[in-house]
Amino acid sequence: MAGEAGTPADQERSEGERLQKVLARIGLGSRRVCEDLIDSGRITVNGEIPVLGRRVRASMDRICLDGVPLSVRPDLVHYLLNKPFGTVSTVSDTHGRPTVVSLVPPSPRVFPVGRLDRDTEGLLILTNDGELAQRLTHPSYGVWKEYLAEVEGVPSRAALRSLREGVELDDGPTAPARVSNPAPNLVRVAIHEGRNRQVRRMCAAVGHPVVRLVRTRIGPLADATLSPGQWRHLTPAEVRALWAAAEAVGLGPSSPDDTALRSGPRAPGGAGPGRSG
């Protein structure tokens, strides 16, 4: 009957922002480009293909591009930090040691995605985006993290092969890793597990203890421009790339050799610059 309120679904869809405005705000392109994405069926809202003009609630609706979730909540922040030596990857520390959270803005409150041990340097994401954080840290999603280790001695081909194929640790054998030897005492290791001090323990297991360890890449993300202790906001494109890397579950771990969005932190032994550290 005329004058009656619409269905709950109709009422929900009359609230919020227009979808193309939300997409433009997170950097997918101009309003026109975002309208084309909607028209082409590449955008879904809560699993459905929306019509142009659909209103969405960014704080509640799940919006995807080509099946990959988009971080559209206006309160979400994503920082990339080059963690310096001696800081701990916690929100607070009972021993009064400097924390990674103290190096980024105090508001909104964020937490580190995974951990680098106190002596490990390099890239660390801090965010209040719990869903993305879970995807990046859970080993089932196979997101590669790459490290550059300065080690004692010169690893032999057999030692490097052992790292690639997996080594026996006290908590079980490691999964195959991507390993290269860019200089006599440098080992580049990419892993998709998240064990405590894993790279250090792997190198020690083959007879080459780590002298210095730097995380240089997280999935497709790297950045050589950040000095130790510096941070920056991730771009919308970088956040989408991290989601895409995490969505590769079921396809096997994505390759760490894919072109990075930016080049990685400087190597140990040069101007230098993770829980896997």
N, C-alpha and C positions, 0 to 999 in steps of 0.2 A: 504493500500500500504506500501511496505517496506520503512523504514526510517521515517514514520509518527509517531508523538507522540501518546502515548496511550491515553485512556480515562482519564478524570479528576480523576476518582476513582483509575485507575491503577497508575497514577502519585502520588496520595496521599499515596498509599500503598507502593510505592518504597522509600518514605521518612521516616525519623525517625529511631528509634531503633528497633531491633528485639524484638518481644514480650517476648520471654523467658528471654532475658537479662533484660528487665524492671521488670519482675516478680521476678527474682533473686535479683535484686537490692533492692526491697522493703522487702526482707526477706522471700519469700514464700518457699525458698529452693534452692538447687543447680540448675544449668541449666538443668540437666537431670530430676530432679523432676518437674521443671516448664514445660519442654517439655511433660512430662507425663500428667500434668494437662491440657495442650492444647489438646493433643491427645485424652484424655478422654471426651472432650466436656464440661468440667466444667468451662472453661473460655469463656467469650463473650467480643467482642469489638463492642461498639455501637449497642448492641443488636444482633449481629451476631456471630456465632461460627467460629473462625478463623482457617486457616490452619497453620501448623507448618512453621515457617519462616516469618510469617506476620510481617510487620513493622508497628509500631504505633507511634503516636505523644503523648507523655505522658502529654503534656500541654493542649491537646485538646480532645483526645479520652476518652470515658467512658469505663473503663475496669472493669469487674466484675468477681468474683469467686463465683460459685453457686448462682448467682443472687445478691450477695452483692457487692456494689461498692468498689473498691480498691483505696486508696489514692496514686496515682502514680506520681503526679506532683513533679518534683525534688525540687521545691521552697517551698513546704509545710512543716511546722513544727507544732508539737503538744507537748506542755509542760503540765506536771502535777505539780501543785503547792500546797503545804500545806499552805493555806492562814493564816497568823497570825492575832490575835486580833488587831483591830485598823486600818487596811488597808482598802481602799475602792476599789471596783471592777469596776474601770473605767480606761480609758487610761490616763486621766489627771484630775486634781482636782483644781478648782478655789480657794479653801480655803487652798491650800498648804499641804493637808494631804497626807501621803504616799499611793501610788497606787500599785495594784498587778502587773501592767506592769513594774514598776520600779524594781521588784524583779527578772525579767528574762532578757535574753540578749536583747539589744536594736535593734538588726537587725537579721532577718527581723522583721518588725513591726507585732505585734500580738494584739489580743483583747481577753478579757475574755468571755468564753462561759457561758452566764447567769450571775447572780450576787449572791453574798453572802453579806448581810448587813455588815456594818463596824464592828460590835461586834461579828459576827459569824466567826468561824474558820473552817479549814478543806479543803477538796479537791476541787480544781478548775482547769478546763482545760483552757489553753490559746493557741490560734492557729491563723493562717491566712487562715484556711480551712473553708470558709464561708458555703459551703453546709453541711458539717458535723455539724458545729455549729448550723445551723438552725434545723437540724434533732434532735439534742440533747436537744434543748430548747423548741421546739414547743410541746404543750401538746398532740396533735393528734398522736404523735409517741410513747407516753407512756413509755418513758425511766424513770425508777425509780431512785430517789435520796434518800439516806438513811442518817439519822441524829441521833446523840445521844445527848439527852438533859438532863442536870442536872436541876431539877425543885424544886420549893418550895413545901414542904410537901411530903406526900406519896400518890400517886394516888390510888384510889379505883378501884375495878374491873369494877364498873359502869363507871368511868371516862375513863378507858382504852377502854371499849366497845364503848363509845361515839366517841373516836378518831378513832377507827377502822371503825365504821359505817358512820362517817361523822358528823361534827358539823356545826352549823349555824354561819357564820361570816357576817360582814356588807356588803360583796360583794357576798353573797350567800353561800349555803351549800358546804362543801368540799366533794370531792370524797372519797370513802372508802380507808383507809390507812392500811398498815401493821404495827402493833404495838406490842411491847413486853416490859417487865419490868425487865431488867437484875439485878437491885438493887433497894432498896426501893425508892431512889430519882432520879433514872435514867429511862428515857423512850427512847426507840429506835423507831423511826418513819420513815417509807419509804412512799414517796408520788410520784406521777407522774404528778402533777400540778406544776405551776410555779408562784403562786401568791406572792405578796410582803409580806415578813416576815410571811409566811404562818404557819410554824411550831410554831413560837412564839405565833401567834394569836390562833392557835388551842389549845395549852397547856393552855393559859390564859383563853380560853373559858370554859375549864372544871375545872377551879379553881386552876391551878398549873402553875403560871408564870415561865418562863425560867430564870435560873440563868446563865447558860452557854450552848452554842450550838455549836456542831461540826458536819460538814458533813463528813461522813465516807465512802461513796460509791457513785459512779456515774455509773449507769447501772451495768456492770460486773466488774467495775474497782475500786480497793481499794489499799492502800499502807500504811502499818504501819511503814515503814522505814524512811519516810520523817519527819524531824523535822519542827516546824513552821518556815516559811520563806524559806524553801528549795524547790527546784524544780528538775525535771529531764525530759528527753525526754520520750515520750511514745514509746514503742516498736511497730514494725509493727503489731505484733499479737494483741496488745492492741487496736490499731487503728481499725483493722478489727473487733475486738469484739464489739467496740462501734458502728461501722456501722451495724453490725448484730443486735445489740439491737435496733437500730433505725429503722431497716427494718422490725421489728415485727409489724408495723402498720397494722391494719386489723385483727390481731390475738389477740388483747387485750394487755394491758401492760405486759411486760415480768416480771417474778418474781424477786424481789430483793433478794430472798433467794438462787438463783443460786450460785454455787461456784465462788467466786471472783478470779480474776487473781492474786491478792495479798491481804494479810490481811489488814484491814483498819486502819486508824489513831487511836492513843491511846485515851482512853475514858476521858471525863472530870473527874476531881477528881483524876486521875492518873497522869502519865507524859503526859500531854495532847496534844491532839493536844494541807443553804445557801441562785438569788433573792428569793428563797423559804425559806431561813432562817428567 
